[in-house]
Amino acid sequence: MNPEIKKLRDKSDEFNRLRIQSAQVLMGEDELNIFQAFPLLLHFNHPALPGYINSDTPAGICQFEITQAHRRLADNFLHAQLPENSNQEPDIIGLYAMGSTSSIGQSSESDFDVWICYPHQLDEKRVKLLQEKSLLISRWANSFAVELNFFLIPDNKFRIDNTAGMTKDACGSSQHLLLLDEFYRTALRVAGKRILWRQIPIEHEHNYDDYVQNLYNKGELIPEDWLDLGGFHRIPAEEYFGATLWQLYKGIDTPYKAVLKTILMEAYSWEYPNTELIAMSYKKSFQEQDHYDENLDPYCLMLEKVTSYLTSINDSKRLEVVRACFYLKTEENLSKVCLNDNTAWRRTVLNKFVSQWHWDAGQIADLDNRNNWKVNEVTKAKDVLLDALMTSYRKLLSFARDNNIGESISAEDIGILSRKLYAAHETLPGKVDLINPNISPDLSEPHLSFIQVPENRKNAAGWYLYNCSLDNYTLINTPTLMHARYLSKLISWCHMNRLYEEDTKLHLYNQGSDLVDQKLNQFIQDLHSVFPIYVPKASNQALSQPCEIKQLAIFLNVEKDPTRHWQDTQESEDNQVGDVLSYGQDNECLIGSIDLIYRNSWNEVRTLHFDNDYAVVDALNTILGKMHQDAKPPEQIHIFSYSRHFKEQLSQTFRAKLSEFIQLRLDSVFQRSVQTLWTGGRKFGFYFERTGVSLQHLESTVDIYSHISRKKISTSVINLKNTHFDQTAEIIESHISEGLIQFFFENYADGFNVYIANADNEVETFHSFAGSKDDLVQNVNRFYASNNNELNNLDEQVNFNLPQFYEIELVENNELVLSSFKSSAKANEEENRKLSS
């Protein structure tokens, strides 16, 4: 072996041993057992071990030797005896933990992200078995409350084009060589072959492949001894935009880490085209020094890179944010006594940093108190973090425009990521914003007060929320947490952000509504009982479709109850159910206010409030307007009535009418129809068509037929002409959705037409479109992403609501189908996969 490489190999082995030791001392008992056990589960394929599928599943890790410690672990933790080593050729090159494991950034919130590297020649069916086995092992680890994520990486992944699909953990096409940069600077060899790249002299990075091949040819290296994912000396500029979107998405749950990584992308782009990757800084330090310190710690190196950049552009504000993010990520509370001698090196490094930053004891103590932060501190922290993330995103957009580059991220992934960000970050009227992305563990308050201010007062009319009692002295000295026009928005916000718990005391002061204390308590308890806070994340399939209502909670007469002021009302069985919408001699509607709280398929929580004389009509029309014709009905509908009288009748009447209208809206065998609704002494007509539901006040029965006649003038509201297929208009009509911009590609043998539906469901047509669909999608996305973000106004709100793209194609049996658009590369990859299988 080449003497220099042998020296570096031995140093790498020693550093790897020290890093594993450092990582393990920070693990709890279950974490440590899982960390030591998972290589055994992948090395062996035996029915007695977790993750077993069948005998054909890939197994065996190169260069992995079983010790007596492994056998004791199997006996005591896995409760199984390990098989004797077989002579079978190993299928797995190695297992490598990447990310924060063993770095100063490792904390109680850190998970294990492990690459399973395998030869690219491995049969595709066996790769799928290995994928299934890794998922079973992940679920097994999760049963111990340990998050263990596996990523299958072929050894040629970074030598070919990237067409990987995106999942909740895998970045898909959003980054490729940037992922290799992170791997090389963080990878910890848990089992298997050594990583070759670190041993190759840094001066040969520009001719890495030729240099390595020459070593092979001369016999100074044996290819079978190493994992070689290739070299690189720069990252294509196209990756920065996709990588930034991915980090923004990860920032929904882990904002402190995301801020560091997003500003790192910004720093990389600022140095372009002469970017010096952190992996190269790591490699240089590794090859030059003989001891392991913070110069080889990936998080310290990232901090150094970001600090240098922010100092260069005089951005002291975000520099302070970065330092706080770094400090909080470590979970080392310097204001408290250290109880673990094994972590002394971490505190030594941090003490050196905070001394350089000139932090005082109060600043450190405040950060160390993060677990006790409440709503005000958390809201402030979230705003600061989001502002830092959005500033980076805008600068990356400017970088893309200035360099006239496209995005390497696929159209499918950019659409999905942007919608995840839209659902998490976009502030909209009625939307319930989530303020605590893993910043503090508990925001519950002992007291919550709701105060109503009527019209024509000094303060804006509506409801005000305070986290205190109604004691005058306390109230005067407590800032308002939130203001909303209607109460249900505040109640939903308290519930979803967990300010309200069962022992929270609610206080009410209202001036004009029919709300009383008992009703307020019942309202929030009812919401708590049917509306879960934590639900599975929206699937990629759901995010590629128009959003639909999944869970709907309806609250009748919370703020305005027409029956409350009746003194001697008798509710006899003679009262017809329908009468409650137009009751008595005055034809009074007994539903005075309606509050809607719903979660859609993108996992946004929205609220709506109706309190006029025709609240029933407006509420029904609004609910129907949020359903496209091919949508699924809501999975859950809960209705609560808070009327003093006619509780059951009101609930039953509204539920019956809502169910009838939803069925008509979503009827698969659609026939145009009109339904009338008599309420408050007036008649309304609901006209059901494929494109939506329109509403008309009817003065007489003649109005019904005149409106129907006018509607029949056109066979389609969209009225597309010269479509290539007769059913195109029908398919577009069934799928368009208010508030979204949608592109439909009608594919035929000689080309394609483009139909563009705007947010108001108006459709524009381009026939025989000339050009590439991939280019069109990329340019449209770039336009909409940057439309609200001019360089001279960095405070402008970011637009994440990018258009959706669909294909309309003729398949077997002359059936027309609509599917989400796929870029040419991904479509070809899927076609090749079908052919090979």
PAKOL-475260 format. One record per residue (C-alpha): x, y, z. Coordinates in pm, whole numbers, padded with zeros to 5 digits, always signed. Layout:
N
XYZ/...
This chain:
837
+00000+00000+00000/+00109+00356-00069/+00288+00464+00255/+00119+00803+00274/-00226+00651+00229/-00146+00382+00488/-00054+00654+00737/-00378+00841+00667/-00576+00516+00688/-00440+00440+01035/-00513+00796+01150/-00865+00770+01010/-00922+00446+01201/-00808+00608+01526/-01023+00919+01472/-01321+00697+01387/-01271+00503+01713/-01259+00827+01913/-01573+00957+01743/-01770+00639+01812/-01662+00658+02176/-01766+01024+02191/-02104+00950+02034/-02181+00660+02265/-02124+00848+02590/-02407+01085+02494/-02656+00804+02424/-02919+00673+02659/-02935+00300+02729/-03185+00217+02452/-03007+00442+02203/-02677+00274+02276/-02823-00076+02242/-02988+00013+01909/-02669+00178+01780/-02463-00132+01859/-02729-00380+01745/-02844-00258+01403/-02521-00363+01223/-02584-00719+01350/-02937-00716+01207/-02806-00616+00863/-02505-00847+00874/-02717-01152+00955/-03038-01264+00789/-03207-01493+01039/-03574-01549+01139/-03491-01500+01508/-03367-01144+01449/-03580-00829+01393/-03623-00731+01027/-03617-01080+00877/-03815-01117+00551/-03688-01420+00361/-03369-01605+00277/-03305-01402-00039/-03271-01069+00146/-02921-00918+00107/-02698-00966+00412/-02337-00958+00516/-02123-00647+00567/-01776-00634+00416/-01486-00645+00665/-01727-00681+00959/-01601-00907+01237/-01824-01045+01514/-01684-01008+01866/-01780-01156+02200/-01932-00817+02289/-02167-00855+01990/-02274-01200+02108/-02341-01073+02461/-02550-00790+02317/-02748-01040+02110/-02813-01256+02417/-02909-00973+02652/-03083-00726+02419/-03195-00913+02107/-03267-01231+02304/-03129-01443+02025/-02811-01629+01945/-02613-01501+01649/-02549-01753+01372/-02194-01851+01293/-02038-01643+01016/-02119-01793+00678/-01891-01809+00379/-02144-01615+00172/-02007-01316-00018/-02127-01002+00168/-02388-00790-00011/-02338-00465+00185/-02030-00245+00142/-02075-00066+00472/-02290+00127+00720/-02212+00494+00782/-02384+00730+01027/-02399+01085+00896/-02520+01417+01030/-02477+01521+01391/-02381+01181+01538/-02049+01217+01729/-02029+01592+01659/-02077+01878+01902/-02425+01906+01749/-02533+01565+01881/-02816+01612+02130/-03115+01437+02285/-03320+01537+01981/-03071+01386+01734/-03173+01079+01539/-02954+00824+01362/-02927+00876+00986/-02744+00576+00840/-02634+00513+00484/-02644+00151+00370/-02396+00145+00083/-02424-00146-00159/-02277-00242-00501/-02480-00090-00784/-02478-00430-00957/-02704-00575-00682/-03025-00715-00834/-03311-00464-00814/-03549-00713-00652/-03295-00780-00378/-03244-00403-00332/-03619-00375-00267/-03593-00654-00010/-03308-00467+00160/-03522-00152+00160/-03812-00341+00320/-03580-00492+00580/-03438-00151+00669/-03792-00019+00723/-03872-00311+00954/-03555-00241+01155/-03649+00128+01176/-03993+00036+01313/-03833-00202+01560/-03602+00079+01682/-03901+00312+01704/-04062+00070+01951/-03779+00176+02187/-03848+00547+02107/-03528+00562+01900/-03544+00724+01554/-03326+00524+01315/-03342+00624+00947/-03176+00420+00673/-03088+00546+00325/-02987+00296+00056/-02696+00432-00145/-02551+00248-00449/-02177+00295-00485/-02224+00477-00818/-02491+00721-00691/-02272+01029-00727/-02126+00930-01063/-02462+00930-01244/-02752+01172-01282/-02981+01198-00980/-03343+01094-01031/-03417+00975-00678/-03764+01024-00541/-03829+01243-00239/-03969+01107+00088/-04024+01262+00430/-03658+01189+00515/-03485+01166+00176/-03418+01485-00018/-03480+01328-00362/-03367+01555-00645/-03339+01865-00424/-02968+01806-00370/-02710+01559-00496/-02342+01652-00473/-02425+01879-00178/-02538+01560-00007/-02199+01406-00081/-02033+01716+00066/-02227+01660+00390/-02151+01288+00390/-01776+01334+00348/-01752+01588+00631/-01975+01399+00878/-01964+01026+00794/-01890+00791+01084/-01797+00435+00979/-02011+00204+01191/-01927-00113+00999/-01780-00205+00663/-01519-00066+00427/-01321+00251+00491/-01404+00566+00293/-01134+00625+00032/-01188+00997-00038/-01033+01117+00290/-00707+00937+00215/-00651+01089-00131/-00421+01396-00113/-00623+01715-00136/-00407+01854-00416/-00539+01576-00642/-00906+01664-00597/-00923+01815-00946/-00801+01486-01102/-00939+01253-00836/-01055+00966-01059/-00736+00956-01266/-00517+00966-00956/-00710+00684-00787/-00707+00471-01101/-00330+00517-01126/-00293+00390-00767/-00499+00086-00859/-00294+00023-01170/+00031+00038-00973/-00102-00197-00704/-00069+00069-00432/-00440+00038-00360/-00683-00255-00385/-01027-00138-00509/-01212-00405-00310/-01082-00262+00020/-01255+00075-00006/-01584+00258-00043/-01524+00507-00324/-01815+00742-00397/-01596+00967-00612/-01442+01309-00574/-01549+01663-00648/-01400+02007-00639/-01714+02217-00680/-02092+02191-00658/-02304+02280-00965/-02478+02611-00902/-02811+02451-00991/-02817+02257-00664/-02827+02555-00429/-03192+02641-00487/-03320+02285-00436/-03099+02234-00130/-03231+02556+00023/-03592+02447-00029/-03511+02116+00138/-03353+02288+00438/-03652+02521+00467/-03874+02213+00477/-03656+02048+00744/-03675+02378+00932/-04046+02319+00994/-03945+02066+01261/-03579+02148+01335/-03537+02524+01285/-03205+02569+01467/-03023+02319+01248/-03203+02443+00936/-03089+02804+00990/-02725+02692+00999/-02757+02475+00690/-02962+02725+00490/-02717+03010+00550/-02441+02764+00457/-02606+02727+00114/-02612+03105+00092/-02241+03121+00181/-02161+02859-00083/-02349+03055-00350/-02175+03379-00244/-01837+03219-00319/-01954+03073-00650/-01786+02977-00883/-01488+02940-00646/-01676+02776-00362/-01468+02605-00097/-01678+02321+00042/-01666+02237+00411/-01576+01881+00312/-01255+02020+00161/-01177+02214+00480/-01234+01897+00678/-01010+01695+00447/-00732+01952+00467/-00739+01955+00849/-00761+01577+00865/-00457+01529+00646/-00248+01797+00819/-00308+01745+01193/-00246+01445+01416/-00506+01512+01685/-00887+01528+01677/-01035+01865+01781/-01299+02120+01678/-01117+02176+01347/-01248+01830+01250/-01593+01867+01404/-01847+01911+01120/-02072+02148+01318/-01780+02366+01424/-01661+02376+01063/-02011+02478+00950/-02022+02752+01214/-01681+02878+01102/-01791+02890+00737/-02116+03069+00808/-01951+03311+01051/-01689+03408+00793/-01958+03473+00534/-02191+03679+00756/-01895+03883+00881/-01791+03952+00521/-02135+04094+00433/-02167+04278+00769/-02480+04088+00872/-02439+04104+01248/-02809+04042+01311/-02813+03697+01153/-02469+03621+01294/-02617+03644+01644/-02903+03417+01534/-02654+03161+01399/-02456+03162+01723/-02772+03109+01929/-02880+02826+01696/-02542+02658+01730/-02544+02692+02108/-02899+02558+02147/-02831+02267+01912/-02558+02138+02145/-02787+02133+02454/-02483+02210+02670/-02613+02445+02942/-02304+02640+03044/-02483+02823+03324/-02537+02491+03503/-02295+02243+03661/-02171+01970+03428/-02260+01623+03558/-02095+01424+03279/-01715+01431+03265/-01724+01260+02926/-01868+01575+02764/-01603+01811+02907/-01450+01864+02562/-01783+01999+02432/-01810+02253+02713/-01447+02355+02665/-01515+02433+02298/-01839+02617+02377/-01680+02823+02654/-01413+02931+02407/-01681+03034+02157/-01903+03231+02399/-01594+03412+02524/-01512+03513+02167/-01873+03622+02115/-01867+03836+02435/-02185+03679+02570/-02272+03771+02926/-02408+03537+03195/-02765+03663+03150/-02769+03583+02779/-02642+03230+02842/-02890+03173+03125/-03180+03283+02903/-03086+03032+02633/-03032+02761+02895/-03389+02826+03013/-03536+02735+02673/-03737+02439+02809/-03931+02687+03024/-04002+02936+02747/-04369+03019+02703/-04570+03166+02421/-04410+03513+02409/-04052+03383+02404/-04137+03106+02157/-04323+03342+01921/-04029+03582+01923/-03781+03298+01860/-03989+03155+01575/-04018+03496+01406/-03641+03548+01430/-03568+03201+01290/-03820+03231+01008/-03686+03574+00913/-03332+03433+00891/-03454+03143+00676/-03654+03365+00442/-03363+03607+00398/-03146+03316+00284/-03417+03193+00050/-03451+03535-00115/-03075+03567-00159/-03061+03222-00322/-03340+03328-00560/-03139+03636-00651/-02833+03419-00705/-03030+03196-00945/-03156+03496-01143/-02818+03670-01154/-02645+03358-01285/-02930+03263-01520/-02933+02907-01390/-03212+02657-01367/-03289+02436-01073/-03162+02080-01063/-03461+01991-00845/-03736+01820-01043/-04071+01985-01108/-04246+01722-00895/-04018+01775-00596/-04020+02155-00618/-04399+02150-00624/-04423+01917-00326/-04162+02103-00122/-04314+02442-00197/-04657+02321-00084/-04512+02180+00238/-04359+02521+00302/-04680+02697+00200/-04882+02489+00448/-04628+02549+00727/-04526+02913+00680/-04782+03104+00473/-04989+03338+00691/-05346+03366+00566/-05674+03501+00708/-05840+03234+00918/-05539+03003+00912/-05412+02874+01247/-05038+02937+01261/-04827+02686+01455/-04574+02881+01659/-04370+02610+01829/-04153+02405+01590/-03977+02208+01867/-03857+02526+02040/-04009+02463+02385/-04165+02141+02522/-04462+02303+02699/-04660+02618+02616/-04957+02545+02842/-05092+02835+03047/-05272+02826+03384/-05505+03109+03276/-05642+03224+02939/-05872+03526+02909/-06093+03614+02612/-06213+03974+02598/-06457+04106+02339/-06448+04466+02214/-06762+04579+02025/-06773+04807+01723/-06698+05181+01744/-06449+05160+02029/-06091+05282+02047/-05950+04936+01991/-06034+04731+01684/-06353+04530+01721/-06325+04157+01789/-06172+03928+02048/-05845+03967+02241/-05651+03684+02404/-05440+03719+02722/-05243+03457+02915/-05361+03576+03253/-05677+03608+03462/-05923+03900+03443/-05770+04065+03748/-05741+04433+03651/-05384+04484+03771/-05258+04167+03603/-05447+04240+03283/-05311+04593+03247/-04955+04463+03272/-05002+04171+03032/-04957+04222+02657/-05215+04088+02415/-05124+03748+02275/-05354+03767+01977/-05650+03950+01824/-05909+03803+01590/-06243+03915+01453/-06412+03602+01586/-06358+03380+01889/-06312+03041+01720/-05984+03160+01563/-05841+03226+01913/-05978+02899+02053/-05828+02700+01764/-05493+02876+01802/-05482+02798+02176/-05574+02435+02112/-05335+02368+01822/-05042+02537+01997/-05122+02359+02324/-05173+02670+02536/-05488+02502+02661/-05471+02191+02879/-05743+02029+03088/-05646+02224+03400/-05628+02562+03221/-05880+02810+03362/-06072+03009+03100/-06201+03361+03166/-06454+03549+02956/-06553+03915+02924/-06792+03981+02638/-06985+04287+02533/-07238+04199+02269/-07221+03826+02201/-07443+03552+02342/-07141+03366+02479/-07131+03261+02843/-06857+03093+03050/-07017+02750+03036/-07047+02763+02658/-06683+02875+02619/-06558+02583+02827/-06779+02338+02638/-06663+02477+02302/-06293+02420+02368/-06358+02080+02526/-06559+01970+02222/-06285+02089+01989/-06025+01908+02201/-06227+01584+02183/-06261+01566+01803/-05973+01765+01658/-05630+01603+01714/-05322+01822+01734/-05079+01568+01592/-05161+01388+01268/-04938+01211+01011/-04760+01450+00775/-04927+01519+00442/-04823+01262+00183/-04646+01361-00138/-04950+01238-00330/-05179+01468-00132/-04943+01763-00190/-04945+01699-00567/-05325+01740-00574/-05557+02032-00490/-05616+02042-00115/-05937+01888+00016/-06117+01913+00349/-06022+01609+00561/-06161+01693+00905/-06445+01937+00959/-06581+02059+01294/-06890+02281+01286/-07005+02485+01586/-07355+02637+01577/-07461+02942+01777/-07141+02997+01974/-07140+03376+01954/-07494+03446+01837/-07786+03237+01956/-08129+03360+01837/-08301+03128+02089/-08118+03253+02397/-08347+03547+02462/-08668+03347+02441/-08824+03308+02783/-09118+03070+02734/-09043+02867+02425/-09208+02528+02404/-09035+02276+02180/-09317+02039+02090/-09294+01740+01862/-09519+01927+01622/-09230+02155+01523/-09096+02029+01191/-08720+01990+01166/-08707+02222+00865/-08887+02496+01054/-08577+02593+01255/-08431+02763+00945/-08740+02978+00902/-08925+02963+01231/-09249+03121+01343/-09445+03412+01209/-09128+03616+01148/-08960+03331+00955/-08655+03362+01180/-08352+03141+01119/-08254+02989+01453/-07891+02946+01349/-07737+03285+01423/-07366+03207+01395/-07160+02923+01246/-06793+02854+01312/-06603+02615+01088/-06269+02465+01192/-06118+02226+00941/-05795+02051+00850/-05721+02005+00482/-05518+01739+00300/-05208+01965+00311/-05246+01963+00692/-05336+02329+00723/-05588+02415+00993/-05830+02689+00886/-06116+02869+01058/-06420+03053+00922/-06699+03245+01095/-07047+03346+00973/-07285+03552+01183/-07519+03741+00949/-07890+03671+00893/-07804+03415+00627/-07508+03242+00793/-07642+02901+00690/-07637+02993+00322/-07289+03147+00337/-07144+02854+00535/-07284+02589+00301/-07171+02779-00006/-06820+02826+00138/-06780+02457+00228/-06892+02349-00120/-06657+02603-00279/-06360+02427-00119/-06439+02098-00295/-06347+02021-00653/-06578+01774-00822/-06341+01475-00801/-06250+01536-00437/-06319+01286-00161/-06577+01375+00103/-06437+01479+00442/-06318+01183+00652/-06482+01328+00961/-06763+01580+01013/-06858+01677+01368/-07142+01921+01444/-07199+02083+01784/-07493+02304+01878/-07484+02551+02168/-07840+02678+02143/-08049+02723+02453/-08340+02570+02262/-08373+02335+01961/-08019+02193+02005/-08090+01860+01836/-08315+02002+01565/-08054+02256+01462/-07775+01997+01446/-07989+01749+01251/-08113+02010+01006/-07770+02146+00926/-07615+01796+00903/-07888+01673+00667/-07858+01974+00439/-07477+01960+00441/-07470+01587+00362/-07717+01631+00078/-07520+01919-00076/-07181+01745-00041/-07319+01435-00213/-07450+01646-00500/-07117+01830-00531/-06912+01511-00541/-07155+01287-00731/-06943+01071-00964/-07228+01032-01214/-07284+01402-01238/-07608+01556-01347/-07661+01930-01328/-07913+02019-01061/-08047+02303-00856/-08146+02284-00490/-08344+02547-00307/-08301+02647+00055/-08562+02847+00246/-08412+03036+00540/-08491+03357+00720/-08793+03416+00498/-08589+03413+00175/-08533+03148-00090/-08188+03068-00231/-08090+02851-00524/-07772+02639-00521/-07672+02549-00879/-07449+02239-00893/-07213+02202-01191/-06882+02021-01249/-06681+02340-01208/-06843+02443-00882/-07155+02560-00705/-07310+02898-00769/-07561+03072-00542/-07856+03290-00633/-08122+03464-00426/-08459+03372-00576/-08749+03614-00561/-08996+03362-00703/-09027+03014-00851/-08995+03165-01199/-08640+03273-01106/-08535+02908-01068/-08622+02819-01427/-08486+03141-01576/-08150+03086-01411/-08144+02719-01518/-08218+02826-01876/-07934+03075-01876/-07701+02810-01733/-07793+02572-02019/-07680+02814-02287/-07329+02671-02253/-07262+02299-02208/-06956+02390-02004/-06867+02689-01794/-06510+02654-01917/-06632+02607-02276/-06298+02491-02419/-06286+02485-02797/-06072+02280-03033/-05953+02039-02768/-05776+01733-02904/-05994+01497-02697/-06367+01537-02642/-06345+01471-02268/-06062+01719-02194/-06295+01997-02077/-06478+01754-01849/-06154+01636-01687/-06027+01991-01632/-06364+02100-01493/-06361+01819-01239/-06013+01903-01112/-05982+02281-01101/-05980+02431-00754/-06027+02788-00635/-05712+02959-00511/-05473+02744-00716/-05299+02803-01046/-05300+02482-01250/-05138+02381-01579/-05286+02091-01778/-05082+01935-02061/-05306+01761-02317/-05072+01511-02485/-05133+01367-02831/-04919+01199-03095/-04780+01516-03256/-04743+01744-02953/-04942+01890-02668/-05183+02170-02580/-05160+02371-02258/-05461+02478-02050/-05394+02721-01765/-05655+02762-01491/-05608+03068-01271/-05707+03106-00905/-06060+03207-01013/-06103+02893-01228/-06076+03089-01554/-05900+02886-01822/-05667+03006-02098/-05565+02779-02386/-05241+02748-02587/-05270+02509-02882/-04981+02311-03033/-04738+02447-02779/-04383+02461-02914/-04104+02378-02674/-04008+02156-02386/-04254+02088-02104/-03960+02055-01863/-03834+02402-01957/-04183+02550-01932/-04240+02404-01585/-03899+02519-01462/-03948+02876-01590/-04302+02899-01452/-04186+02780-01109/-03899+03024-01107/-04130+03312-01203/-04385+03238-00931/-04120+03167-00667/-03949+03500-00724/-04252+03709-00819/-04293+03861-00473/-03927+03893-00386/-03759+04182-00558/-03412+04267-00433/-03514+04610-00312/-03778+04476-00076/-03656+04187+00138/-03951+04225+00372/-04193+04111+00100/-04371+03788+00183/-04238+03479+00010/-04475+03304-00229/-04467+02928-00176/-04799+02858-00347/-04644+02746-00676/-04864+02621-00963/-04960+02257-01005/-04891+02064-01325/-05087+01773-01473/-05080+01547-01779/-05391+01449-01977/-05330+01136-02183/-05521+00876-02383/-05458+00523-02254/-05591+00179-02341/-05962+00143-02426/-05960+00508-02539/-05983+00620-02178/-05863+00968-02089/-05669+00992-01761/-05522+01279-01561/-05198+01238-01364/-04941+01460-01195/-04670+01590-01430/-04336+01407-01419/-04016+01543-01567/-03869+01355-01864/-03583+01209-01655/-03814+01069-01390/-04064+00940-01645/-03785+00759-01833/-03651+00613-01510/-03994+00473-01419/-04041+00332-01768/-03702+00158-01755/-03789+00017-01414/-04115-00127-01551/-03933-00282-01846/-03662-00436-01628/-03915-00587-01389/
